[in-house]
Amino acid sequence: MQETASTTRAPDALLPCLAPLLHEWLPRQRWFAGKGRRVIGFTLDAATELLPLDGAGPGLLHLLVRVEQPGRPAGTPADCYQLLLGVRTQLPPRLAPALIGRIRQGPLAGRAVYEGLRDPRLAGLLYERLRTPGRTGPLRFHATTALPPALAPRMLDAEQSNSSLVYGDSYILKIFRRVSPGANPDLELPLALSRAGCARVPAPVAWFESGAATLGVLQPFLRDSRDGWRLALDALADGREFVTEARALGRATAEVHLALADALPTRRLRRSETEHLAAAMDRRLHAAAQAVPALLPYVPGLRAVFAAAGEAPGAGALQRIHGDLHLGQTLRGSDGGWAVIDFEGEPAKPLDERRSPQPTVRDVAGMLRSFDYAARTHRPWNADWAARCRAAYCTGYAEAAGTDPRADPALLRAYETDKAVYEVVYEARHRPDWLPVPMSAIERLATSP
């Protein structure tokens, strides 16, 4: 991705004048993956003026910037981030919360730099660029259908690892912040599912990229839908069952898996690969127990779970999956139908790993953990509610897939355990009050037969 576009000013002069502002601003962003490590420098991969920076503004500067931080493994490139920076001589009061800072020196000295996606004019420009496929410097824009003009943009604040804009309640544009060479699964898989005729996933209508890296994807916005996490919490608060919804969600998940298996290559899971999966889970457990001592009493039981999976015959299949499936990645429409969204996978993992074929029970395990999480938000904890949802989800999956994920108990339990171990580390670091949620699963998985 070492491609640098020409701009109306020398890219070599741009970065030094922006660097002091980025040093302060980047680590504070929710989508910045390098928190806890100091920033020691920047490298510019590409700089493109989507709207010229000359004059009073606004101008729109698209950057692909590598952030140098200590502790990077030898031979691996620094993380690359996508930035869309607005530039104005004077920043209107309504955009004051978007301010990054004022440039003190260089070709843009005295200008205000701000988060461009929060400027409706600049966000609208990005949409108009997607409407007209073509190339601007290293950026390539694609569309699969004619898009209506002049849809008012608004930025969503709920995103964590990316940023999203909604246009006129008709489309949603996801901007990938940390980018890597290669097709992003959040474009690759929905395109494949659309071509396979799967209606469970909103089909991409436009996207843009640079080199081999996917930068953003535009899809229909399901404005009359509610996410599965909120629906589950509402059911718990109202004292309602959720088994009908869980069963239907299981069927929807299976339909997505079947369509992915039809659209993309699959192969059999070999015994040696099962052993490799189990060994990797065991290594993650060892590292997690060092980080969170509360895990230590359960390590023998958890290692036995992984050992059982490693000894199971390699009888399943490997295929493309969602990779980060939970209730928050699902939407239920006003007609009761479920949709599955956000196929990016776990953003912290390398892109090659996220694009590799995996057992479908990994997705199932992620959803089973999500039901547990929902139940633990209720006081008192409603463990039976979660158990009924989990069973209904697997039943629905089996009805659509023809195979029950519970028929491979060793691997399913191993993936659920691996997920719970990950959750323990995450909660210990970021939300200590939530640590009892995965720890209750750890106790169950480590001690139950």
PAPA-940975 format. One record per residue: z, y, x of N, C-alpha, C, CB in turn. Coordinates in steps of 0.1 Angstrom, whole numbers, plus 5000, padded with zeros to 4 digits. Glycine has a CB too. Layout:
ZYXZYXZYXZYX/...
END
This chain:
500049885008500050005000500050125009501250004991/499650115021499550235030498350315028499650185045/498250385016497150455013497550595009496350395001/497050695016497450835014496250915009498050895027/496450964997495351054991495451194997495451054976/494251254997494251395001494751474990492851435005/495351584993495751684983495251824987497351684981/495551924979495152054983495952114995495252154971/496952034999497652075011497951955019499052155008/498251965032498451845040499651765036498551895055/499451635034500651555030501751555041500251415028/501351575054502351575064503251695063501651585078/502751805056503551925054504451915042502752045054/503951825032504751815020506051745021503851735010/506051635028507351555029508451635036507051425036/508251695047509451765053510051875044508951835066/509251935035509852045027510551985015508752145023/510051865011510751794999511951715003509751704992/511951665016512951565020514351615018512751535035/514751735021516151775018516551765003516351915022/515651794994515951774980516051634976514851844972/515151544981515151404978516351334983513851334983/516851374995518051325000519251334990518451395014/519351444984520451464974520151404961520651614972/518951414956518551374942518351224940517351444938/517651164949517251024947518450924945516450974959/519450934954520550834952521350854939521550854964/521250964932521950984920521150924908522151134918/519950884910519150834899519550694895517650844902/519650664882520050524878519050424883520150524863/517850454885516850354889516750334904515450394883/517550414911517550404926518250274930518150524933/517550184937518150054940519050044952517049954941/518950154960519650154973521050214973518850214983/521750214962523050284961524050214970523550284946/524850304976525850244985525450245000526250114981/524150275002523650285016523050425018522550175018/523250485029522750615031521250615033523550675043/520650725030519250745032519050815045518650835020/518250755054518050805067516650855070518350695077/515750845060514450905062513450865051513850865075/512250925051511250895041509950885048511151015031/509050805042507650785047506750805034507450645054/505750885036504850915024503750815024504351055025/503650735014502450645012501250715005502850525004/501550794995500450864988501050984982499850774977/500151094981500451214975499251264967500951324985/499351284954498251314945498651424936497751194937/497851534936498151644926497351614913497651784932/498151564903497551544890497251674883498451454882/498051774886497851904881498051994893498751944869/497052084897497152154910498552234911496052254911/499052244923500252314925500052464928500952244937/498852504928498552644931498952734919497052664935/499352854921499652944910501152924906498752924899/501452984895502852984890503252854885503053094879/502252774881502552634876502552634861503952594881/502852514855503352394863502352314870504152304854/502652264881501852164888502552024887501652194903/501751914888502351784888501951704900501851704875/502951674908502751604921503151454919503451674932/502251364921502551224921502751174935501451134914/503951114938504251064951504650914951505451144957/504250844961504750714965505450724978503650604965/506750714978507650744989508450624993508550864987/508450595006509250485011510550545016508650405022/511650485012513050535015513650445026513950545003/513850505037514450425048515950425047514050485062/516550305047518050295046518450185056518450255032/519650195062520150085071520349955064521350135078/520349845072520649715066519449645061521649735056/518249695063517049625058516749515067515849725057/516449395061516049285070514849305078515849155061/514849255091513749285100512449235094514049215113/511449305095510149265091509849295076509949125093/510749345069510549385055510349535053511749335046/509449575045509149715043510249785036507849735036/510349915038511349995030510950005016511450135036/511950015007511650034993510750154990512950044984/509750134981508750234978509050284964507350194980/509150414961509550464948508350554943510850544949/508150554930507150644924507850764918506450564913/507450884922508051004918506951094911508751084929/507251154900506351254894507151384893505951204880/506751474902507551594904506751714898507851624919/507451784889506951914885507252024895507451954871/506352124896506452234905506152364897505552214918/507052454897506852584891507552694899507552584876/506952814897507652934904508952964897506653054903/508852964883510052984875510252874866509953124868/511452814865511752704857512352754843512752604863/511752724832512252774819513652714817511352734807/514452784809515852734807515852594801516552834798/514952564792514952434786514752314796513852424775/514252344808513952244818515052254829512652264824/516052334827517052344838517752214841518152444833/518052124831518651994834517751904843519051924822/516451934843515551854851515451894865514251844845/516052014869515852064882516351974893516552204883/515451954903515851884915516351984926514651804921/515652094927516052204937514952294940516552134950/515152394948514152484952513852464967514652634950/512552464970512052434983512252564992510552394983/512852535004513152655012512152685022514452615020/511252585026510252615036509052535034510852585050/507952565041506752485040505752535030507052345037/504752465026503652515017504152545003502552415017/505252494999505752514985507052604985505952384978/507252674996508552754997508752844985508552835010/509952844980510352924969510052864956509653054970/509352754955509052684942510152604937507752604943/510352584924511352494918510652364917511852554905/511352254921510852114919511752044909510852044933/511151974900511951914889511351784885512052014877/512151704877511651574872510551604862512851494865/509351574866508151614858508051544844506951584865/508651424843508551344831509351414820509051204833/510251504823511051574813510351704808512351604818/509151734814508351844809507351794799507751924821/507451834787506451784777504951814781506651844763/504751924787503351954791502851854802503252094797/503751824812503351734822503251584817504251744834/504251544809504251414803502951394794505451394795/502651504787501351494779500151484787501251614770/500151544799499051534808498851394813499251624820/499951324816499851184820499251094809501251134824/499651124797499051044786497551074785499751084773/497151204786495751234785494951164797495551384785/495551154808494951094819494750944816495751104832/495650874809495550734806494450724795496850684800/494150824787493150814777491750814783493250934767/491650864795490250874802490250794814489951024805/489950664813489950574825489150634836489450434821/489550604848488950654860489850664872488250794857/489550744881490250754894490550894898489450684905/491850914903492251044909492951004922493251124899/492251034933492750994946492950844946494051064949/494150794950494350654950494750594937495450624960/494950684927495450634913494250594905496250744906/494350474899493350424890493950414876492750294895/493250464866493650464852492750364844493750604846/493350284835492650184828493050194813492850044833/492150164804492550154789491750044783492250294782/492349974774491649874767491149914753492549754765/491450034748491050084735491050234735492050024724/490350294726490450434724491750484719489250484715/492350584725493650634722493550764715494550634734/494350794705494350924699494851034708495150924686/494251154706494651264715495951334711493551374716/496551404720497551504718498751444710497051624710/499351344715500651284710501751344717500651134710/502751394709503951464715504751364723504751534705/505151394735505951304743507451334742505551304758/508251224744509751244746510151134755510451234732/511051164764511551074774512851004769511951144787/512850874771514050794767515050794778513650644763/516350794774517350804784518050664786518450904780/517650564779518350434780517950344791518150364767/516750384798516250294808517150294821514850334812/517250184828518050174840517150164852518850044839/516250064853515550044866514150114865515349904868/513750164853512550234852512750364843511450144845/511650424840511650544831510650514820511450674838/510950564808509950544796509750674789510550434787/508550684784508150794776507550744763507150894783/507950804752507350764739506450874734508450744728/505250844730504250934726504050924711502850914733/504451034703504251034689504750924681502851054687/505750844686506250724679505150624678506850764666/504050634686502950534685502950444697501650604683/503150504709503050424721504250454730501750464729/504550364739505650374749505050344763506850284746/505250444772504750424786505950394795504050554790/505950284801506950244811506450284825507350094810/507250364832506950404845507850324855507150564847/507150244863507950164873508350254884507050044878/509650254887510150344897510050284911511550384894/510550164913510450094926509250004925511750014929/508250024933506949954932506749874944505850054930/505949764942505549674953504149634951506549544952/503449594962502049544960502049424951501449514974/501049414943500849304934501049344919501849194937/500449254911500449284896501949274891499549194889/502349374884503749364879503649274867504249514874/504649184866504649084854504649154841505848994855/505149284840505249354827503849394823506149464828/502949394831501549414827500749274827500749504837/500949194837500249074838500548974827500649004852/501748954823502048854813501748904799503548824813/502049024795501549074781500049074780502149204779/499349104791497849094790497448954787497249144803/498048854795497648714793498048664779498348634804/499148714774499648674761498748734750501048714758/498248854752497348914743496048834742497149064746/495548804754494248724754494448594748493748714769/495648534748495948404742496148414727497048334749/496248534722496448554708497848554703495748454700/498848564713500248564710500648704704501148524722/501148704692501548824685502948864687501248824670/503648784695505148814697505348924708505848684701/504348964714504549064725503549174723504348994739/504049304724503049414722502049414734503849554723/500749424730499749414740499549544747498349374734/499349544761499149674768497749734763499049644783/497849864762496549934758496050024769496850024745/496950054779496450134791497450114802496350284787/497050134814497950124825497350204837498249984829/498150224847497650284860498250224872497850444860/497550234883497950154895497450234907497350014895/497950184919497550244932497450124941498550354937/496350104947496149984956496349864947497149984967/497249774951497549654943498749674935497649534953/499349784935500649804928500449864914501549894936/501149804904501149854891502149964890501449744880/501750084884502650194884503150224870501950314889/502450194860502850224846502050154836502850374843/502650114824502050044814502250104800502549894814/501250134792501350184779501150074769500250304777/502050064759502049964749502350024735503049844752/502049964724502450014711504050024711501949924700/504450124704505950144702506350094689506250304704/507149994689507649934676508750014670508049784679/508350124664509350224660510250174648508650344655/509850074640510650024629511449904633509749994617/511549874646512249754651513649804656511449684662/514549704657515849714663516049604673517049724652/516749644684516849544695517949434691517249604708/517749314696518649204692520049224696518149084699/520349294707521749324711522449404700521749394725/521849514696522449594686522649514673521649724683/521649434669521749364657522849264657520449284654/523049194669524149094670525449164670523949024684/525649284676526849354675527249404661526849474685/526149444654526449484640526849364632525149544634/526249254634526649134626528149094629525749014630/528549104642529949074645530849174639530049084661/530549304639531349414634531549394619530749544637/530449344612530549324598531049184593529149344592/531349104603531848974600530748874595532948974590/529548904599528448824594527948724604527248914590/527448614599526848514608525448564613526548374600/525048504624523748554630522848424633524048624644/523248314627522548194630521048194625523248074624/520848254614519448254609518548334619519348314595/519048454623518348534633518148464646519048664635/519248394650519248324663518148214663520648264667/518148144652517148034651515748084651517447954637/515548194644514148254644513848304658514048364634/514848354665514548404679514248284688515848484684/514948174686514548054694513148014692515547944690/512648014679511247984677510348084684510947984662/510648214683509848314689509748294704510348454686/510848264711510948234725510048114729512348204730/510048014721509247894723507747924722509647784714/507448004712506048044710505548124722505848134697/506348214728505948284740505748194751506948394743/506648094753506548004764505247914762507747914765/505047864750503847784748502547864751503747734734/502547994747501348074749501148104764501448204742/502248124772502148144786501648014793503548184792/502147904788501647774794500147754791502447654788/499647804780498247784777497447884785497947814762/497948004787497148114793497148104809497748244789/498248054815498348054829498647914835499448154833/498447894848498647764853500147714852498247754868/500247584850501547514850501447394859501947464835/502547334863502547214871503947144869502347244886/504047024873505246944872506246984882504946794873/507546984878508647014887508946884895509847054878/508846904908509146784917510546774920508346804930/511046654923512446634926512846714938512646484930/512046734948512346814960512646964955511346804970/511847004945512047144941513347164933510847184932/513747054926515047064919516147064929515146934910/516046994939517047004950517147134956516846894961/515947194958515847334964516547434954514447374967/516247424941516847514932518347504932516247484918/518847384932520247364932520947414945520547214930/520247394956520847444969520847594969519947394980/519847664963519847804963520947854954518547864958/521247794943522347824934523647814941522347744921/523847704949525047674956525247784967524947544963/524247834973524347944983524748074976523047964991/524248094964524648224957526048214953523748244945/526548094949527948074945528848104957528147934940/528448054969529248074981529448224984528648004993/528248294983528348444986529148514975526948494987/529048474963529748534952531248514953529248484938/531648394957533048364958533748444970533348214961/532948474980533448564991533648704986532448565003/532748754977532748884971533848904960531448924966/534048794952534948804941535848684942534148804927/537048704948537948584950538448514937539148634957/538248584926538648514913537848394910538548614901/536748384917535848264915536348144923534448294920/537148164933537448054943538047934936538448104953/539047944926539547824920538547734913540647854911/537447794909536447724901535247674910535847814891/535247704923534147664931533847514931534347714945/534847424932534547284932533847244919535747204934/534247284908533647244895532247304894534447294884/532047424898530747484898529747424907530847634901/530247384919529347314928528947174923530047294942/529847114915529446984909528347004898530746924902/528347124891527247154882525947164889527547284874/525947224900524647244908524247114914524847354918/525247034919524846904925524246814914526146844931/524746814902524246734891522746774888525046744879/522446904889521146944886520246904898521047094885/520746904910519946864922519546724922520546904934/520446644916520246494915519446454903521546424915/519146544894518346504882516846484886518446614871/516246384880514846364883513946484879514246244876/512946514887512046624885511046594874511346674897/511546604861510646554850510046674842511346464841/510546794845510146904837508846974842511147004836/508547084837507347164841507747294847506347174829/506947354855507047484860505947574854507047494875/506247694849505247784844505747924845504947744829/504948014841505448154840506348174829504248254839/507448254831508448274820508748424820509748194823/509648464811510048604810510848644823510948624798/511848564826512548584839513848674838511648654848/514048744827515248814825515548834810515148964832/515548714803515648714789517048734784514948594783/517248824775518548844768518248914755519548914777/519348934747519148994734518549134735520449004727/518849214745518349344747516849354750519049414758/516249234753514849234756514049184744514549134768/514649184732514049144720514149254709514649014715/513149254700513049354689512849274676512049464692/513549304666513349244653512749354643514649184647/511549324638510949424629511549424615509449394629/511049524607511549534594511149414585510949654587/510049334590509649214583510449094587508249194585/511449114596512249004601511648924613512448904590/510448964617509848894628510348944642508348914628/510448854651510948894665509848914674511848774670/510049014683509049044694509849034707508349184693/509249004718509848994731509149094740509648844737/510049174747509549284755510049274770509949424749/509649364778510149384792510049254800511549424791/508749224804508549104812508549124827507149054808/509149234831509249264845510049164853509749404847/510949094847511849004854513049084860511148934865/513849024868514949094874514449184885516048994880/514549324883513849414893514449404907514049554888/515649354909516249344922515549234930517749324921/514949134924514249024931512849064936514248904922/512449004947511049034952510049004941510848954965/508949074942507849054932507348914932506749154934/507048864944506548724945507448624938506348684960/508748644940509648544933509648564918511148574938/509448684913509448714899508148654893509548854896/507048644901505748594896505648444898504648664903/506648374903506448234906506748154893507448194917/506048034891506347954880507847894881505347834880/508447884869509847844869510047764856510847964869/511247684856511447614844511847704832512647514846/511347664820511547744808513047754805510847694796/513847654809515247654806515947774812515947524810/515347834822516047954828516048064818515248004840/514948084810514948184799516048154789513648204793/516048024785516947984775518348004779516747824772/518747974791520047994797520448144796520147944811/519448234799519748374798520148424784518548454803/519448364774519748404761521048344756518648354751/521348224761522648164757523848254763522748024763/523648304775524648394781524748514773524348424795/523648564767523648694760524448674747522248734757/524448564740525248544728526748544732524848404722/527048484743528448494748528848634750528648414761/528048714756528348854759528548934746527248924767/527748914736527848974723529148944717526648944714/529548814717530748764710531948824717530848614710/531948844730533148894737533349044735532948874752/532349114729532549254726533449274713531249334724/533549164706534349164693535849134696533749064683/536749204689538149174691538649124677538949304696/539349004677539448914688538148844691540548804685/538048784703536848714708536448604698537048664722/535248614694534748514684533848414691533948584673/534548314698533848214705533048124696534848134714/533548094684532848004675531548064671533747974663/531548204669530348274665529248254675530548424662/529648264688528648254699528148104699529348284712/529048014698528647864698527647834687529847774697/527847894675526847864665525547934667527447914651/525548054673524348114676523548044687524548264681/524247994697523647924708523047794703524747884718/523747724694523147594688521947624680524147524680/521947734672520847774663519647814671521247884653/519947884682518747934690518047804696519348024701/518847714701518247594707517447514697519247504714/518047504685517347434674516047494670518247424661/516047634669514847704666513747684677515047844664/514247684690513347664701512647524700514047674714/513547424697513047284696512047274685514147184694/512247344674511347334662509947384666511847414650/509847484674508547544677507947474690508647694680/508747434699508247384712507947234711509247414723/508747164702508547014702509446944712507146974704/510147024720511146974730512347054729510546964744/513546994730514747064729515247094743515846974721/515647224746516147254759517347184762516347414760/518147144752519347064755519046924760520247064742/517746884759517446754764517446744779516046714759/517546854786517646864800518946934804516446944807/520046864800521346934801521746974815522446844795/521446894825521846934839521247064844521546814848/519947074841519247194846519647314838517747174846/519747294825520147404816521547454819520047364801/522447364822523747404825523847474839524747284825/523047424848522947484861522447634860522147404871/521447654853520947794851521947884844519647794844/522647824834523647904827524747944837524147834815/525147844845526247864855525747974865526547734862/524547954870524048054880524048194875522648004885/523648204862523648334856525048394854522948324842/526048304851527348354849527948394863528248244843/527648324874528048364887527548504890527648264898/526248524888525648654890526348764882524148654886/526648734869527348824861528748864866527548774847/529448764872530748794877530648894888531448664883/529748884897529548974908529249114903528548924918/528349114894527849244888529049314881526749224878/529749244873530849314866532049354875531449214855/532249274885533349304895532949434902533549194905/531749464904531249574912531149704903529949554919/530649684891530249794882531049814870528849774878/531549704864532349714851533549624852531449694839/534549644859535649554860536249514847536749604869/536249604837536849574824536049454817536849694816/534849434821533949334815534149204823532549374815/534849194834534849074841535348954833535749094853/536248964824536648844816535548784808537748884806/534448854806533348794798532648684806532248904795/532148704818531548594825532648494831530748644837/533848544833534848454838535248344828536148534842/535148384815535448284805534348174805535548344791/533148214808532048114809532248024821530648184809/532648094832532848014845533947914842533348114856/535047944836536047844833535547734825537247914826/534747764814534147654806533247564813533447714794/532347624821531247554828531847464839530247644833/532947514846533547444857534447334853534247544866/534947334841535947234837535447144826537147304833/534447184818534047094807533146984812533347174796/533246864806532446754811530946774808532846624804/
END
